[in-house]
């Protein structure tokens, strides 16, 4: 265990149908398991909970209702009390008053998040049967902190909404039936360095560096993304978690497992990308952005402007949409007379997260993070969740993007990169801060996470709000050496022939690399369609990412002054062997221009590069004012004629392309019309289905109301029977067909030593004061013959009872046990004895 002796904590959340799942789970847990359990269930706030008593019947563990400041202990089960929220701090439970007395409550999400923040990788969350989606966001928080996320199989759940929500969100590490869950959790805890046998952090630092490098290489080969500059401890924790799930004891064995299982590489990649995000995380930060930073930004442009923002590492989009909502509110509060609009570029490395963000559909649990006013204004209810409104959705463009390896967006007015830098090394953090400075326009706003800063870059960023990590870009006093991202696209696998290497070859290779890095011009390798396959040198002055979805085509990325000539040069180079040279192009850069010579050459050898083209950019020093070469009028006229001829050829080519495009558009329009008719038909069918579902729902509500009336009737009948039996003062006991106790009246305690817990036990096991050894046989005979038996039986203290055994008949006239009544006739027997004695004396 850890230093404060807190055991591994397993939090279990359930709702409807959870009792059966709880019982199936806890029947498998032994008494000395060295683990603590916290049970979170949706409870009626107005009724006393019976869950602790019910669970105590099926488990040898000690079950208790959670109390305020209660210290977590191993081999205990803590159950949330009704009408309370539960949290945890430093291994102690804390009871909180609910935020709202009624309405949507999310106690599972709330406790899971608190457990993740408090116990980190030692936290385990389990989702069992239930309706809704409570627990999904909590499991995501646990997984972000390298904990274990466990879910019941939807098929085994009475209500599968909660398990299915967690599985669909991709946060489940283990999915199994309740009886199987404990065995799988125990196997993980026994193999995890942070589980039952926790390893001190000092040992974790002695991991095999070579094995880690091999894993990074395997990930790069599989995904194209390099994790070498990520913090080592972060990667270690993720790898250890995967090792624990597979019960792999050494990192070297895990490397071998990764080589043999490509799917595990994909899962590890996803593990490294896990990010916890929610709407308006750290509300004070967003309030500062709304009230201070954005109004100051708007004030800089009295004539209005189309602003640009970039949300890096946006995950599933909550942060990007939060920024859009905050901008809308700030713009409405400022009452700016001039038009402003904001275009947000939201990017992430995880394609699945980007796809979910584009949908803009979130579970109902976001109501815990968003005010009711914002929910009604910016969201619409859809199914079991909320969908972002169209006006906010259209402000955000989502695209997959690697902030470390892909070129940045530029000319930004606002850049938001929260809780990414904390996972990166110091070297990479400094590189990205310089890159962010380059991407932001002057006076642009930078927003970082609470644990992140701009470091020693006071000459680049001024502090707006240090607590909220809000900064403003200022102009650099000297040119910055920005290391622009470059991405390598391997054309062929690398070979390693150590036998042929020599000191001369190594020297030549090193010299070639030095020349390529520092003295060769910037160049890109493209295919026939203009898609960039390889980048050499720094091309940021000539190429920049286009707005919208990430596009690695050179025509889309070419800067102003280069695009038109580049189209002609590529077309010309594909039709000839010689290189195409275009000199003296003026290319627009950030705040200026650069004279560039362009060279395009088609490649025929080697065979692997056949059909590709190399585009080379060469800077030209600006010529002095007096060194311009005067051209003769005839030369000028020839140049103009040449340009006019080129323009005519381009115009003819454009006309042909336009005619082809018009024909394609006509065909596409016909197909769209056909598709529109099909969609209209589908919409009509869906409308009909919706009406049928509404009708069915109303019928179900009617049936439910009828059932509720019957339940009330049965409750009243049960109360009447109890009062009748108790008022008659006749000891009565009801037995089933196997003569086990089903029910009894309070007066039976004068004859049998029976208590409430004896229900279900055989009557023969109960101690009695009756002198009636044939009671069992008589009861069985009544069950066989259906003829009642009546006898007078003595008891201790000279008591007499009339015992009557009758069959128990149901409303369907079925025999379902026996009813035994005991009528006290002691006084009658006493009078009979006195009369008998009187008669004898008389005679």
N, C-alpha and C positions, 0 to 999 in steps of 0.2 A: 504494500500500500504506500501512498504518498506520505509526505512528512507530517501532515496533520491527521493521519490515520483515518481519513475518509475512504470507505471502500468504493469499488466501482458501483456506480448508480445506474439502475435500469428504470427508466420512466416508461410507463405503459399507459397509453391513451385509448379510450373507447367511448362509444356512445350507445345507440340502440343495438341490442343483441350482444352487448359486451359481457354480460354476466356469464353466459355459457363459455365464451372464449377465455375469460379470466379463469374459470374453474378448470378448463382443459389445460391451460398453461401452467397454473400453479400446482396441479397434481403431479407434474414431472419434476418439480424443483425440490431437492433434498433439504433437510433441516440445516445442515452445516455447509452452505453454499458460498459463504464469504462475500456475498453480494447484498446490496440493499435495493429494495424496490419501492417506487413511488407510483401509486395508481391514480390516474386522473380520469374521471368519468363525468359526462354531462348529467348533473343531478337536478332534481326539482328543488328550487331554493326554499320552498315552503314546507318541505317534509323532512323528517328526521331520516337520515340515511341508515340502511341496514347492511351496506356492503361489507364493512369489517366483520360482522358476525357471519355473513354468508361465506366469505373467503376463509375464515378461520376453520370452517368445517372441512375444507378440502386441502389444507396445507399445514405442514408441521412448523412453518415459520410463525413468528409472532406478528399478528396483524393488529394495527392500532390506527385510530384516526389521527391525522396529522395535526400537530399543535404549533403555535407560534414559538419560534426560536428553538425548535426541537432539533437536537443533534442527530445526524444520520448515523445509524449503527448497522453493522453487517447482520444478515439473517433476520432482518425486520422488513415488514411491509407497511408502508405509510399510505393511508387513503385520504384523499382530499375531502374535507367536510362540505356539507351543503352551503350554498350562498357565500362562498369564499373563493378568492383566487389564491393560487399557491406560487411561491417563488423560493429561490435558494441562494444563499450567499455564504461562501466559505464553509460549505458542508452543513449549514443549518437551514432548516425550513422556516419560511416566514409566511404568515397568513395575511392576505390583503383584502380590503373591501372591494367588491366588484365596481368597475367604473360606471356601470349603469345597472339599475335594479332590474330592468327588463330588456328584452331585445337580444341581438346576436352576441353571444359570449364565446370566446375562444380560449378556454382555460388550458387546452392541450398545447396549442401554439405558444401561449404565454410561458408555461413552465418549461417546455422544451428549449425555448430561446434562453431562458434564465439558466438552465442546466448547461447548455453549450457554453455560455459566457463564464460560468463558474468552474466547470470541470474539464472543459476542452476535450482532449482526446479520450478521456476516461468516461465520457458520457455515452449512454446507449438509449436510443428512443425506439419504442415499439408502438405500432399502430394496429389496433384490432378492429373488430366490426363497428360500424357506425355510419350515420348519414351525414352528408355535407363533406367538407374538405378540411376540417380542423385537424391540425397536426402536420400538414404538408410543409408549410413554411417553417415550422419548428424542426422537422427532420432535416430540411435544407441547412438550417443554422448548425445543427449537430454535425452534419457531414462536412460543412465548411471548416469546423474546428477539429476535423480528423476523428470524430466519433463514429459510432456504428448506428446505421439506420436499418430497422427491421420492420417488416410488414407482413400481416396475415394474408394468405392467398385469398383473393376475392371469392373464389368458388366455395371456400369453407366458411365464409362469413354470412351471418344472417342478413346483414345490410352491408353491401360492398362499396358504398360511395367513398368512405374515408380511405380504405386500402387502395382502391382503384385510383383515387386522386394522387396518392403518394407515388404509386407505381408509374402513372402517366407523367408525373413531374420528373421522373428519372432520378429520384433520390434514394431508392431502396437498394441496400446492399444484400439483404437476405429476404427472400420471400418463401414462406412455408406455412403449414397449418399450425394452429396453436400448440398441439402436443409435440410438434417437432422443433418449435422455436428455441426452447431452452437448450437442447443439445447443441444446436448450431451456435447459439450465443456463447455457451460454455467453451466450445472448441476455439472460438475466436479469442475469448478472454485468456485462455491458457497459452495461446501462441503469441498474443500481442505483447510487445515490450511495455505497454502502458496498461495492461490488464491486471489479472490476479497476481502476477509476479512482476511488478513494475521494476524497470531498470533505471537507475539514476541517469540524469542527463549527461554526466561526465563520460559514461560508457558509450552513449549514443554518438559522441563526437569522434570515436575511434573506428568508425565504419570504414570499409574498404573503399578508398577513393577511386581505385581502378574500376570496381564494379559499378559505382555510380556513373562514371564517365561512359561506361559501356551502355548503361540504360539511356543516358542522354543521347548517345549516338543512335541507338535503336529508335528512339522517339523521333529524332530528326529524319532518319531514313523513312520512317513510316508516315509522318505527318508533314515534314518540311519545316517544322518549328524547332528552334534551338533553345533549350532550357539551361544551357551551361551557366548563364549569368544570373539565374534565379538563386535565391538564398538557399544554401545547402540544407539547413534545418527544415525548411518548408518541404523540400523535395523528399527528405528522409522520412518525415512524418507520413507523407502520402504513400510512400513505398512500404513503410512498415505496416500501414493499415491494410494495404492489399496483401502483404505477406500474411498478416493475421487471418484474413478472410480465407486464404488458401492453405493455412497451416504450414507455411514454408518458414523454416527456422533460420536460414542464412541468406544474405543478399546475393551471394554467388549462385545459389540454387534458384533464386528468383530470376536472375539474369538468364539462366538456362531455360526457365519456364517461359520467359518472354520470347525467347528465340523460337520456341516450339509452338507458341500460341499467339497468333497475330491479334486475335480478339482481345486478349489481355492488354496488349499495347494500346489498343483503342480505349479500353476502360481506364487504364492508367492516365492516358492523355486527358480524358474527361475529368478524372480525379484532380489533376493539376489545374483544371480550368474552373473548378467549382467556386462560385462566388455568391456570397449572401448579399442580397439587395432587396430593398423594399421602397415603397413610395415615401418620399419626404423623410428619409433616414437622417437622424439628427435634425429635428425641426428648427432649432435655433440657427443652424447654418442657412437653411432655406429662407428663414425670415430675414436674416442679414442680407442675403442676396436680393430679396424682394424690396426691402426698404432702403438699402444703401447703395449697393453696387449697380444694380440695373438702372435706377433713376439717374445716377451719375453718368452712366453710359449713354442713356437717351439724351441727356442734356448736352452731350458733345456734338450732337447732330441736330441743330434746330430745324433744318430743312427736311428731316426724316431720312430713313435709310433702310435698306434690306440688310439686316444683320446676319452674321454667320456664326454658328457655334458648333463645337465638336465635343461629344461625350465619348471619351475613350473607355474601353472595357465596360460597356453598357450592360452586359449580361442579358437578362430577359426584358430590358427596356424600361423598368420602373423609374430609373434615374433620369433618362431622357424625357419621358413623359412628365415627370415632376418639374423639370426645367421648363418645358413648354407651358405647363399650367402656371408656374410662378411668373413667367414672362407675361402671360395674358393678364394675370392679376395686377402685376406692376404697371403694365401699360394702361389698364383701366384706371388705376389709382392716380397716375400721372396726368391724365386727361390731356395728353399731348395733341396739339392741333394738327401736326403733320403726320403723314402715314409712316408707320413702322411695321416691319414684319421680321420674323426670325426663322431662319432655316437651320435646322439642327441635323448634323451628321452624327449618327450613333453607330459605333463600331465595336466589334468584339471578335475574339479568335474562335469562339465556339459557334459553328454554323447552326446547330440545333437551337441555341439560345437566341440567335438572330431570327430564326424562323418563328419562334414563339413570340418574340417582341413584335414582329410584323403583324401578327394576328391581333394584338392588342386586347386579348381576352384574359382576364385574371379571375382567380377564385373569390368567393364571397368574403374570405378572410381578410382581404385588403381593407375592409371597413374598419379594422382595428388600427390602421395607420392613416386613414384619410377621413377628414371631417365629413359630416353628413351634408354640409353645404357644397363641398367640392364633389362629393359623390353624385349629387343630384344635378350639378351643373356640367361636369366634364365627363360623366360616365352614364351609360345606359344599362339597365338590368337585362341580362341575357342568360337564359337557362339558370344554372346554379351559381352564376358569377356576374362580373361586370365587364363591359366592353368600353374601351376608350372612345370618346366621341370623334366624329369625322374632323372637326376643326382642329383638334389637337393631333390626331393621327397624321394629317397632311403636313404638319410642321416638321415631322421627323422622317429622315431617310436612314434606313438601316442597311448596313453592309458588313460583310466579313472583312477583317483587317487586323494585321499584326502590327501594333504600334512600335515594336522593336525592329522589325525587318522591312515593313512597307513604308513608302513615302508618306509624309504627313499631309493633312489638309492645311491650306494656307489662307492668309488674309482673314483670320478669325477674329471676331470681337469677343468671344467667350470660349474658354476651353475648360472642360470639367474632366478631371482624371482622379477619381477618389478611390483610395484603398487598393491601388495597383502597385505603387512604388514600394510599399512595405514588403512586398514579396521579392523585390529585386535587389541585386547587390549594389553597393555604394557606387561602383564604377558606372553601372548602367543607369542608376538614378541621375547622376550628373549629366550623362549623355542626353537623357530624355528632357531634363530641365532646359538645356540649351536648345534642344529641338522644339520644345514648346515655345520658347522665346522667339525662335525663327517663325513658327507657325502663326503666332498672334500678331495682329496689327498693333500699331502704336496705341497705347492706353487700353489695350485689350485686357480682359479679366481672366485670371487663372484661379480655379477652385480645386484644392487638393483635399485629401482625407484628413481626419482629425490627428492621425499619428504621422503625418507627412509634412515636410517643409521644403522650401526652395534651396535650403542649404546656404552656402557662402556665395550667394548671388544677389547681394543687396544692390549691386550696380545694374542689375537686369530687371528686378521686380521691386515695386514699392508695396508695403503692407497696407491693405484696406482694413482688414479685421483679422488680427493674428489668431484669435480664439477660433474663428470660423475657417481659418486657412484660406482667406481671400486675398489675392494679390493683383496688382496692376502692372502691366508691362511698361517699362520705360526704355528709351533708346539706349543702346550700348555705346559707351564712350570710345570704344575701339572695335575693329572688326572681330567677329567671333569665328572660331574654328569649329563650325557645326559639323558633326559627323553624321551625314545623311544616311538613312537606312538603305542597305542594298540587300537584295535577296538573290541567292544563288539557285539556279535551276539546273541540276545536273543533267548533262546530255547522255553520258555513259557512265557506268559504274567505275569508280576508281580502282586501279590495280596497284599491287604492292609487290614489285619484283626486286627484292633486296639483293639477289645474287648479282645483278648487272649494275648496281650503283657503284660509283667510285667518287673519290674526292673531287675530281675534275667535273664530273656530272653534277655533283651537289653544288659546286661553286657556280656552275652555269645556271642551274635552276634558281639559286638565290639571287643571282644578278638579274635574271629575267623577271623574277617577281618584283625586285626593286624598281626596275625600269617601268613595269606595268603599273605599279602603285603610284609612282611619283612623277614620271616623265611622259608617259603615253597619254594621248588625248582621251577624253571621255567618249564612250561608244556603247552602242546597244546592238544586240543580235535579234533580228525579227524574222518571222516567217512571211509567206507571201501575202497573208492577210493583214500584216502589220502588228501582230501580237508579239509582245516583247518576251523573249526566251532567256536572255542573259544580259546583265548590265556590268559594264567595266568602267571603273572610275566614278566620279561624282557628276551626275547628270541633272542635278536639281536646278541648274541655271537654264536648262533647255526643256526639261520635261517637268510636269507637275500633275498630280492626280486630279481628274475631273470631278466635279460635284456629282453626287448621286451614288449609285451602286459602283463598287470598285471595278475599274476597267483598266486592264493592262495592255491597251492598244495604243501604239505610238501616235496615231492620228488624234486620239482623244486627249492624250497627255501633252502634245506639243504646245509650247508657249506661243504667244502672239508674235507674228512676224516670221514664224517658222512653218506653220501648218500648211499653207498653200504650196510653198516651194517643196516641202517634204513630199506631198502627194505626187507632184510632177516628177521629182527625182526618183522616187521608188518605182513609179510606173515606167519611167525611161530605163532604169537600171535592169528591170526584169526582161527587157527586150533587147539588150546588148551585152557584150562581153566586157567592154571597157567600163571603168568606174565613172560615175557621174559626179562632176564637181560644180558646186554652186557657191560663189564667193560673195562676201560683203553683205550678208543678211543681218538686219538689225532685229535682235530678239529682245522683247520686253522682259525685264526682270522686276523684282520687287523694288519699285521706286526708281527705276532707271532703264538703261538698255545696254546691250552688248553686241558688238560686231562679231559674227561667227561665219566661218567657212564650213560648208556642209559637203560631206563626201559619202556617196552611197555605192556599194559594190556588191554585185550578185556573187554568191559562193557556189563553186562547182566541186571543189575538193577541200577536205576529204569527203568520202561518200556520206558519212553520217550528217554532214552539214549541207549537203546538196539541196538546192532550192531555197536556202535561206539568204538573207541579205544582212550586211553589216553597215550600220550608220555611224559615221564618225563626226564628232563636233570639235572644231578647232577654234579657240578664241583668237581674235585679231586685235592687236593694240590699236587704240584710236589714233588716227592720223592728225598731224598738226594742221592749223588753218592755212599755212602758206605752202604746204607740200601737195596740195591737190593738183592733179594732172588735168590740164585743160584739154578738152576733146574738141576736135574739129566739128563744124556743123554737119558735114557728111557722115561722120562716125556717129554723131548723136541721132541723125535721121535713120541710119541703119539699125541702130539699137531700138529705136521706137518702132520701126517696122517689124523687127523681130518679135518684140513684145506683143504687137498687135496681132501678128500671125499666131503666136502662141495662145493669145486670148481667144481668137476665133476657133482654134482647135479645141480648146477647153470648153468653149460654149457649145460646140457641136457634140462633144462627148457628153456634156451635161444634158443636152436635149435628148440624146438617145437613152441615157440612164433614166431621165424623167419619164419618157414614154414607157419604158419597161416597168418603172415603179407604178405608173398609173394603171397598167394592166394588172399588176400584182395586187394593187389596192382594190380594184374592182372585184377581183376574185375573192380577196379577203372579206370585202364588204358583203358579198353574197353568202359566204360561209357564216359571217357574224349574224346576218339576218336569220339564217336557218337555226343557228344556236340560240338566238333570242326567242324564237318561237318555241323551241324545246324548253327553254328556261321558263317561259310563261306557262307552258303546260305543267311543268314540274311545280311551279309556284302555286297553281290552282290545286294540284294534288296535295301539296303541303298544307294549304289552307283548309282543305277538307279534312285532312288528318288532324289538324289542330283543333277543328271544331269537334271531331269525334273524341279526341283526348279530353277536351273540356267537358263534354257530356259524361264521359267515363269518370272523370274526376268528381263531378257533381254526384254521380251515382255512388261512388265510393264514400263520399262524405255523408250521404244519406244512410248507407249501410253502417258506417261508423257511428252515426248518431243513434241508430237503432240498437247497435251492440252496446253502446254506453247505457241506454235505458235498461237493457237486460242485465247488465252488470249491476246497475243500481238496484234493480228488483232482487237479484240474487243476494246482494249485500243486505237488503232489508230482511229478506227471508232468513238469512243466516243469523242476523241479530235477533229476530223473533224466536228462532229455535234455541239459541243460546239462553235467552231470558226464560223461555219455557222450561228448559231442562233444569236450570238453576233454581227456579221458583218451586218446582215439584219436590225438591229435596229427596229425589230418588237417585241412588248411585247407578250410573249407566256407563257402559263401555262398548265401543264399536270395534269389531275385529274384521279384517279382510278374509279372503278365502284361505289364506295360509295361517290364519289365527294370529296375525300380527296386529298390534294396536294401531287403530286409525284415528280414534277420537275418544274422549271421555269427559264426564262432568266432574265438577270440583268435589262432589261428595264421595267419589270413588276412592279418594285418598284415605278414607277411614278404613278401607278394606285392603287396598293394595298400595305398596310403597312406590307410587308412580309419580313422575315429574314430566314437564313438557318435552324434555329431550328424549323421553322414552318412546315417542311416536315412531312407529316403524319396527319396534322390537317385538319379539314373540311374547305373548302374555305369560307363557310358562316360565320366562326368565325373571318375572317380577315376584318379589316376596309378598305373601298374602297372609291375612289373619284368619282366613276361612279354613275350616276342616272339610275340604272338598277336593280330594285327590282325583276324582273322576271328572273334573271340570273340562279338561281338554277332550276326553273321549265323548262326553255329552255334546260338546260344541261340534265336534266332527260328525257325530250322528245326526244332529239337526241339519248340518250342511248336506248330508247324504240323503236323508229321508224327507227333509223339508217339514217335519212335524216338530212343533215346539215342545220343550221340556220344562217342567216346573217342579222344583224340589224345595224342601225346607232344610237349611244347612245351619250348623252351629259355627260360632266363631269364638275367639278369645273373649275373656271377661263375661262369659255366660250370655253372649249375644246370639240372637237367632235372626236369620234372613231368609226371605222367600226369593229363591233364584229362578228367574225365567229366561230361557234361551230361545230366541226366535230368529228365523231367517231374515236377512237384510235384503229387501226387495227394492229395486230401482224403479223409476217411472216407466221403463220399458219392460217391467215385470221380469227382470233378470235377478238371479241370486248373486249378491256380491259381498258375502260375508254373513256375520251374525251380530245380533244385538243382545246384550246380557244386562238385565236389570236386577238390582238387589234392593228389596224392600225390607226395612227393619221391622221385625215382628216380635221383638224381645218383650215388649209390654204384653202383647197377646199371650205369649207363652207363659209369662209370669202369672197372668190371671188364670190361665188354664191350670197351672200347677196349684195355685191357691184353691180353686174350685174342687180339684181332685182331692186335695188334702181335707177339705171341709166335708166332702161326701164320705171319705173314709172314716172320719171321726163320727159322723152321724150314724153310719152303719155299725 
